[in-house]
Amino acid sequence: MADHEHGSMDIKTQEKTFEGFMSFVTKTTVVILVLLVLMALFIR
């Protein structure tokens, strides 16, 4: 079995990808909520 030292892997790329994903999800959620509020106010 290969020797692996926990915590020794370079994860900068994964962290950057996750940060981008979380930013996308947050922005998308805000846009959806704004659209729902606008629909509730103007579409009757």
PDB file of N, H, CA, C and O in Angstrom:
ATOM      1  N   MET A   1       0.839  -1.165   0.000  1.00  0.00           N
ATOM      2  CA  MET A   1       0.000   0.000   0.000  1.00  0.00           C
ATOM      3  C   MET A   1       0.894   1.240   0.000  1.00  0.00           C
ATOM      4  O   MET A   1       1.938   1.262   0.652  1.00  0.00           O
ATOM      5  N   ALA A   2       0.483   2.254  -0.724  1.00  0.00           N
ATOM      6  H   ALA A   2      -0.365   2.236  -1.254  1.00  0.00           H
ATOM      7  CA  ALA A   2       1.275   3.478  -0.831  1.00  0.00           C
ATOM      8  C   ALA A   2       1.239   4.269   0.477  1.00  0.00           C
ATOM      9  O   ALA A   2       0.235   4.292   1.189  1.00  0.00           O
ATOM     10  N   ASP A   3       2.355   4.905   0.763  1.00  0.00           N
ATOM     11  H   ASP A   3       3.171   4.886   0.185  1.00  0.00           H
ATOM     12  CA  ASP A   3       2.404   5.750   1.954  1.00  0.00           C
ATOM     13  C   ASP A   3       1.747   7.085   1.635  1.00  0.00           C
ATOM     14  O   ASP A   3       2.120   7.761   0.676  1.00  0.00           O
ATOM     15  N   HIS A   4       0.778   7.451   2.437  1.00  0.00           N
ATOM     16  H   HIS A   4       0.475   6.902   3.216  1.00  0.00           H
ATOM     17  CA  HIS A   4       0.079   8.721   2.244  1.00  0.00           C
ATOM     18  C   HIS A   4       0.060   9.462   3.574  1.00  0.00           C
ATOM     19  O   HIS A   4      -0.363   8.932   4.601  1.00  0.00           O
ATOM     20  N   GLU A   5       0.521  10.682   3.523  1.00  0.00           N
ATOM     21  H   GLU A   5       0.865  11.113   2.688  1.00  0.00           H
ATOM     22  CA  GLU A   5       0.509  11.507   4.729  1.00  0.00           C
ATOM     23  C   GLU A   5      -0.714  12.414   4.670  1.00  0.00           C
ATOM     24  O   GLU A   5      -0.854  13.219   3.749  1.00  0.00           O
ATOM     25  N   HIS A   6      -1.599  12.280   5.656  1.00  0.00           N
ATOM     26  H   HIS A   6      -1.486  11.626   6.404  1.00  0.00           H
ATOM     27  CA  HIS A   6      -2.829  13.059   5.690  1.00  0.00           C
ATOM     28  C   HIS A   6      -2.520  14.555   5.694  1.00  0.00           C
ATOM     29  O   HIS A   6      -1.695  15.030   6.475  1.00  0.00           O
ATOM     30  N   GLY A   7      -3.195  15.287   4.809  1.00  0.00           N
ATOM     31  H   GLY A   7      -3.864  14.901   4.175  1.00  0.00           H
ATOM     32  CA  GLY A   7      -3.018  16.727   4.745  1.00  0.00           C
ATOM     33  C   GLY A   7      -1.869  17.193   3.878  1.00  0.00           C
ATOM     34  O   GLY A   7      -1.535  18.378   3.896  1.00  0.00           O
ATOM     35  N   SER A   8      -1.256  16.306   3.122  1.00  0.00           N
ATOM     36  H   SER A   8      -1.527  15.344   3.107  1.00  0.00           H
ATOM     37  CA  SER A   8      -0.098  16.700   2.321  1.00  0.00           C
ATOM     38  C   SER A   8      -0.446  17.027   0.869  1.00  0.00           C
ATOM     39  O   SER A   8       0.411  17.509   0.128  1.00  0.00           O
ATOM     40  N   MET A   9      -1.667  16.777   0.456  1.00  0.00           N
ATOM     41  H   MET A   9      -2.363  16.385   1.058  1.00  0.00           H
ATOM     42  CA  MET A   9      -2.067  17.003  -0.928  1.00  0.00           C
ATOM     43  C   MET A   9      -2.347  18.488  -1.180  1.00  0.00           C
ATOM     44  O   MET A   9      -2.910  19.167  -0.321  1.00  0.00           O
ATOM     45  N   ASP A  10      -1.957  18.989  -2.348  1.00  0.00           N
ATOM     46  H   ASP A  10      -1.499  18.437  -3.045  1.00  0.00           H
ATOM     47  CA  ASP A  10      -2.231  20.374  -2.720  1.00  0.00           C
ATOM     48  C   ASP A  10      -3.681  20.473  -3.194  1.00  0.00           C
ATOM     49  O   ASP A  10      -4.056  19.864  -4.196  1.00  0.00           O
ATOM     50  N   ILE A  11      -4.481  21.232  -2.476  1.00  0.00           N
ATOM     51  H   ILE A  11      -4.176  21.726  -1.662  1.00  0.00           H
ATOM     52  CA  ILE A  11      -5.912  21.309  -2.797  1.00  0.00           C
ATOM     53  C   ILE A  11      -6.335  22.714  -3.231  1.00  0.00           C
ATOM     54  O   ILE A  11      -7.515  23.057  -3.153  1.00  0.00           O
ATOM     55  N   LYS A  12      -5.389  23.520  -3.684  1.00  0.00           N
ATOM     56  H   LYS A  12      -4.431  23.242  -3.747  1.00  0.00           H
ATOM     57  CA  LYS A  12      -5.721  24.892  -4.087  1.00  0.00           C
ATOM     58  C   LYS A  12      -6.741  24.922  -5.221  1.00  0.00           C
ATOM     59  O   LYS A  12      -7.647  25.756  -5.220  1.00  0.00           O
ATOM     60  N   THR A  13      -6.598  24.019  -6.184  1.00  0.00           N
ATOM     61  H   THR A  13      -5.862  23.342  -6.185  1.00  0.00           H
ATOM     62  CA  THR A  13      -7.523  23.987  -7.311  1.00  0.00           C
ATOM     63  C   THR A  13      -8.928  23.612  -6.850  1.00  0.00           C
ATOM     64  O   THR A  13      -9.908  24.215  -7.287  1.00  0.00           O
ATOM     65  N   GLN A  14      -9.027  22.621  -5.971  1.00  0.00           N
ATOM     66  H   GLN A  14      -8.230  22.131  -5.616  1.00  0.00           H
ATOM     67  CA  GLN A  14     -10.332  22.217  -5.453  1.00  0.00           C
ATOM     68  C   GLN A  14     -10.974  23.340  -4.650  1.00  0.00           C
ATOM     69  O   GLN A  14     -12.179  23.569  -4.754  1.00  0.00           O
ATOM     70  N   GLU A  15     -10.175  24.041  -3.849  1.00  0.00           N
ATOM     71  H   GLU A  15      -9.196  23.856  -3.765  1.00  0.00           H
ATOM     72  CA  GLU A  15     -10.713  25.141  -3.053  1.00  0.00           C
ATOM     73  C   GLU A  15     -11.210  26.270  -3.951  1.00  0.00           C
ATOM     74  O   GLU A  15     -12.254  26.863  -3.677  1.00  0.00           O
ATOM     75  N   LYS A  16     -10.478  26.570  -5.014  1.00  0.00           N
ATOM     76  H   LYS A  16      -9.630  26.089  -5.236  1.00  0.00           H
ATOM     77  CA  LYS A  16     -10.889  27.617  -5.945  1.00  0.00           C
ATOM     78  C   LYS A  16     -12.180  27.218  -6.668  1.00  0.00           C
ATOM     79  O   LYS A  16     -13.065  28.052  -6.860  1.00  0.00           O
ATOM     80  N   THR A  17     -12.288  25.963  -7.063  1.00  0.00           N
ATOM     81  H   THR A  17     -11.569  25.285  -6.906  1.00  0.00           H
ATOM     82  CA  THR A  17     -13.491  25.469  -7.722  1.00  0.00           C
ATOM     83  C   THR A  17     -14.684  25.544  -6.787  1.00  0.00           C
ATOM     84  O   THR A  17     -15.763  25.979  -7.190  1.00  0.00           O
ATOM     85  N   PHE A  18     -14.501  25.125  -5.539  1.00  0.00           N
ATOM     86  H   PHE A  18     -13.624  24.772  -5.212  1.00  0.00           H
ATOM     87  CA  PHE A  18     -15.587  25.163  -4.564  1.00  0.00           C
ATOM     88  C   PHE A  18     -16.011  26.599  -4.277  1.00  0.00           C
ATOM     89  O   PHE A  18     -17.203  26.878  -4.146  1.00  0.00           O
ATOM     90  N   GLU A  19     -15.048  27.509  -4.180  1.00  0.00           N
ATOM     91  H   GLU A  19     -14.080  27.283  -4.286  1.00  0.00           H
ATOM     92  CA  GLU A  19     -15.359  28.923  -3.953  1.00  0.00           C
ATOM     93  C   GLU A  19     -16.188  29.480  -5.104  1.00  0.00           C
ATOM     94  O   GLU A  19     -17.153  30.210  -4.879  1.00  0.00           O
ATOM     95  N   GLY A  20     -15.817  29.141  -6.326  1.00  0.00           N
ATOM     96  H   GLY A  20     -15.032  28.548  -6.509  1.00  0.00           H
ATOM     97  CA  GLY A  20     -16.583  29.579  -7.490  1.00  0.00           C
ATOM     98  C   GLY A  20     -17.981  28.994  -7.510  1.00  0.00           C
ATOM     99  O   GLY A  20     -18.941  29.684  -7.852  1.00  0.00           O
ATOM    100  N   PHE A  21     -18.099  27.727  -7.145  1.00  0.00           N
ATOM    101  H   PHE A  21     -17.319  27.168  -6.867  1.00  0.00           H
ATOM    102  CA  PHE A  21     -19.410  27.073  -7.095  1.00  0.00           C
ATOM    103  C   PHE A  21     -20.300  27.740  -6.055  1.00  0.00           C
ATOM    104  O   PHE A  21     -21.467  28.021  -6.327  1.00  0.00           O
ATOM    105  N   MET A  22     -19.760  27.995  -4.866  1.00  0.00           N
ATOM    106  H   MET A  22     -18.812  27.766  -4.646  1.00  0.00           H
ATOM    107  CA  MET A  22     -20.552  28.620  -3.812  1.00  0.00           C
ATOM    108  C   MET A  22     -20.972  30.039  -4.200  1.00  0.00           C
ATOM    109  O   MET A  22     -22.082  30.467  -3.882  1.00  0.00           O
ATOM    110  N   SER A  23     -20.099  30.757  -4.877  1.00  0.00           N
ATOM    111  H   SER A  23     -19.198  30.409  -5.135  1.00  0.00           H
ATOM    112  CA  SER A  23     -20.435  32.092  -5.351  1.00  0.00           C
ATOM    113  C   SER A  23     -21.576  32.024  -6.366  1.00  0.00           C
ATOM    114  O   SER A  23     -22.513  32.820  -6.306  1.00  0.00           O
ATOM    115  N   PHE A  24     -21.495  31.084  -7.286  1.00  0.00           N
ATOM    116  H   PHE A  24     -20.733  30.438  -7.334  1.00  0.00           H
ATOM    117  CA  PHE A  24     -22.548  30.900  -8.289  1.00  0.00           C
ATOM    118  C   PHE A  24     -23.885  30.561  -7.633  1.00  0.00           C
ATOM    119  O   PHE A  24     -24.915  31.134  -7.989  1.00  0.00           O
ATOM    120  N   VAL A  25     -23.871  29.643  -6.688  1.00  0.00           N
ATOM    121  H   VAL A  25     -23.034  29.177  -6.400  1.00  0.00           H
ATOM    122  CA  VAL A  25     -25.103  29.230  -6.015  1.00  0.00           C
ATOM    123  C   VAL A  25     -25.710  30.398  -5.235  1.00  0.00           C
ATOM    124  O   VAL A  25     -26.925  30.594  -5.255  1.00  0.00           O
ATOM    125  N   THR A  26     -24.875  31.165  -4.556  1.00  0.00           N
ATOM    126  H   THR A  26     -23.888  31.005  -4.540  1.00  0.00           H
ATOM    127  CA  THR A  26     -25.365  32.300  -3.779  1.00  0.00           C
ATOM    128  C   THR A  26     -25.997  33.349  -4.687  1.00  0.00           C
ATOM    129  O   THR A  26     -27.090  33.840  -4.404  1.00  0.00           O
ATOM    130  N   LYS A  27     -25.318  33.691  -5.770  1.00  0.00           N
ATOM    131  H   LYS A  27     -24.430  33.292  -6.000  1.00  0.00           H
ATOM    132  CA  LYS A  27     -25.845  34.698  -6.693  1.00  0.00           C
ATOM    133  C   LYS A  27     -27.138  34.215  -7.352  1.00  0.00           C
ATOM    134  O   LYS A  27     -28.087  34.985  -7.503  1.00  0.00           O
ATOM    135  N   THR A  28     -27.171  32.955  -7.737  1.00  0.00           N
ATOM    136  H   THR A  28     -26.401  32.330  -7.614  1.00  0.00           H
ATOM    137  CA  THR A  28     -28.367  32.397  -8.360  1.00  0.00           C
ATOM    138  C   THR A  28     -29.544  32.408  -7.393  1.00  0.00           C
ATOM    139  O   THR A  28     -30.667  32.723  -7.788  1.00  0.00           O
ATOM    140  N   THR A  29     -29.299  32.069  -6.133  1.00  0.00           N
ATOM    141  H   THR A  29     -28.387  31.814  -5.812  1.00  0.00           H
ATOM    142  CA  THR A  29     -30.357  32.073  -5.125  1.00  0.00           C
ATOM    143  C   THR A  29     -30.909  33.480  -4.931  1.00  0.00           C
ATOM    144  O   THR A  29     -32.122  33.659  -4.829  1.00  0.00           O
ATOM    145  N   VAL A  30     -30.039  34.472  -4.880  1.00  0.00           N
ATOM    146  H   VAL A  30     -29.053  34.326  -4.964  1.00  0.00           H
ATOM    147  CA  VAL A  30     -30.487  35.857  -4.724  1.00  0.00           C
ATOM    148  C   VAL A  30     -31.337  36.279  -5.911  1.00  0.00           C
ATOM    149  O   VAL A  30     -32.382  36.903  -5.730  1.00  0.00           O
ATOM    150  N   VAL A  31     -30.911  35.952  -7.113  1.00  0.00           N
ATOM    151  H   VAL A  31     -30.062  35.444  -7.260  1.00  0.00           H
ATOM    152  CA  VAL A  31     -31.676  36.316  -8.318  1.00  0.00           C
ATOM    153  C   VAL A  31     -33.048  35.650  -8.301  1.00  0.00           C
ATOM    154  O   VAL A  31     -34.045  36.294  -8.625  1.00  0.00           O
ATOM    155  N   ILE A  32     -33.117  34.387  -7.933  1.00  0.00           N
ATOM    156  H   ILE A  32     -32.307  33.863  -7.670  1.00  0.00           H
ATOM    157  CA  ILE A  32     -34.396  33.675  -7.883  1.00  0.00           C
ATOM    158  C   ILE A  32     -35.324  34.307  -6.849  1.00  0.00           C
ATOM    159  O   ILE A  32     -36.513  34.491  -7.111  1.00  0.00           O
ATOM    160  N   LEU A  33     -34.784  34.641  -5.674  1.00  0.00           N
ATOM    161  H   LEU A  33     -33.819  34.492  -5.461  1.00  0.00           H
ATOM    162  CA  LEU A  33     -35.606  35.271  -4.645  1.00  0.00           C
ATOM    163  C   LEU A  33     -36.124  36.634  -5.087  1.00  0.00           C
ATOM    164  O   LEU A  33     -37.280  36.969  -4.829  1.00  0.00           O
ATOM    165  N   VAL A  34     -35.285  37.417  -5.744  1.00  0.00           N
ATOM    166  H   VAL A  34     -34.346  37.145  -5.953  1.00  0.00           H
ATOM    167  CA  VAL A  34     -35.721  38.722  -6.246  1.00  0.00           C
ATOM    168  C   VAL A  34     -36.823  38.546  -7.290  1.00  0.00           C
ATOM    169  O   VAL A  34     -37.819  39.270  -7.277  1.00  0.00           O
ATOM    170  N   LEU A  35     -36.641  37.590  -8.184  1.00  0.00           N
ATOM    171  H   LEU A  35     -35.832  37.003  -8.195  1.00  0.00           H
ATOM    172  CA  LEU A  35     -37.675  37.341  -9.197  1.00  0.00           C
ATOM    173  C   LEU A  35     -38.988  36.904  -8.565  1.00  0.00           C
ATOM    174  O   LEU A  35     -40.056  37.327  -9.007  1.00  0.00           O
ATOM    175  N   LEU A  36     -38.926  36.072  -7.547  1.00  0.00           N
ATOM    176  H   LEU A  36     -38.058  35.728  -7.188  1.00  0.00           H
ATOM    177  CA  LEU A  36     -40.151  35.637  -6.876  1.00  0.00           C
ATOM    178  C   LEU A  36     -40.861  36.794  -6.192  1.00  0.00           C
ATOM    179  O   LEU A  36     -42.088  36.888  -6.238  1.00  0.00           O
ATOM    180  N   VAL A  37     -40.098  37.671  -5.560  1.00  0.00           N
ATOM    181  H   VAL A  37     -39.102  37.595  -5.523  1.00  0.00           H
ATOM    182  CA  VAL A  37     -40.702  38.837  -4.916  1.00  0.00           C
ATOM    183  C   VAL A  37     -41.333  39.752  -5.959  1.00  0.00           C
ATOM    184  O   VAL A  37     -42.450  40.231  -5.766  1.00  0.00           O
ATOM    185  N   LEU A  38     -40.634  39.997  -7.051  1.00  0.00           N
ATOM    186  H   LEU A  38     -39.726  39.608  -7.207  1.00  0.00           H
ATOM    187  CA  LEU A  38     -41.190  40.841  -8.107  1.00  0.00           C
ATOM    188  C   LEU A  38     -42.446  40.220  -8.716  1.00  0.00           C
ATOM    189  O   LEU A  38     -43.414  40.924  -9.004  1.00  0.00           O
ATOM    190  N   MET A  39     -42.428  38.915  -8.909  1.00  0.00           N
ATOM    191  H   MET A  39     -41.642  38.343  -8.675  1.00  0.00           H
ATOM    192  CA  MET A  39     -43.630  38.249  -9.438  1.00  0.00           C
ATOM    193  C   MET A  39     -44.792  38.376  -8.464  1.00  0.00           C
ATOM    194  O   MET A  39     -45.931  38.586  -8.881  1.00  0.00           O
ATOM    195  N   ALA A  40     -44.514  38.251  -7.178  1.00  0.00           N
ATOM    196  H   ALA A  40     -43.589  38.080  -6.839  1.00  0.00           H
ATOM    197  CA  ALA A  40     -45.577  38.357  -6.172  1.00  0.00           C
ATOM    198  C   ALA A  40     -46.157  39.779  -6.138  1.00  0.00           C
ATOM    199  O   ALA A  40     -47.349  39.958  -5.888  1.00  0.00           O
ATOM    200  N   LEU A  41     -45.318  40.781  -6.389  1.00  0.00           N
ATOM    201  H   LEU A  41     -44.350  40.636  -6.593  1.00  0.00           H
ATOM    202  CA  LEU A  41     -45.786  42.157  -6.330  1.00  0.00           C
ATOM    203  C   LEU A  41     -46.534  42.598  -7.594  1.00  0.00           C
ATOM    204  O   LEU A  41     -47.524  43.325  -7.507  1.00  0.00           O
ATOM    205  N   PHE A  42     -46.069  42.165  -8.751  1.00  0.00           N
ATOM    206  H   PHE A  42     -45.266  41.574  -8.822  1.00  0.00           H
ATOM    207  CA  PHE A  42     -46.591  42.708 -10.004  1.00  0.00           C
ATOM    208  C   PHE A  42     -47.512  41.782 -10.791  1.00  0.00           C
ATOM    209  O   PHE A  42     -48.239  42.248 -11.668  1.00  0.00           O
ATOM    210  N   ILE A  43     -47.500  40.520 -10.509  1.00  0.00           N
ATOM    211  H   ILE A  43     -46.909  40.141  -9.797  1.00  0.00           H
ATOM    212  CA  ILE A  43     -48.354  39.589 -11.250  1.00  0.00           C
ATOM    213  C   ILE A  43     -49.486  39.141 -10.333  1.00  0.00           C
ATOM    214  O   ILE A  43     -49.287  38.380  -9.386  1.00  0.00           O
ATOM    215  N   ARG A  44     -50.653  39.627 -10.638  1.00  0.00           N
ATOM    216  H   ARG A  44     -50.815  40.245 -11.407  1.00  0.00           H
ATOM    217  CA  ARG A  44     -51.830  39.267  -9.814  1.00  0.00           C
ATOM    218  C   ARG A  44     -52.967  38.870 -10.701  1.00  0.00           C
ATOM    219  O   ARG A  44     -54.044  38.532 -10.210  1.00  0.00           O
TER     220      ARG A  44
END
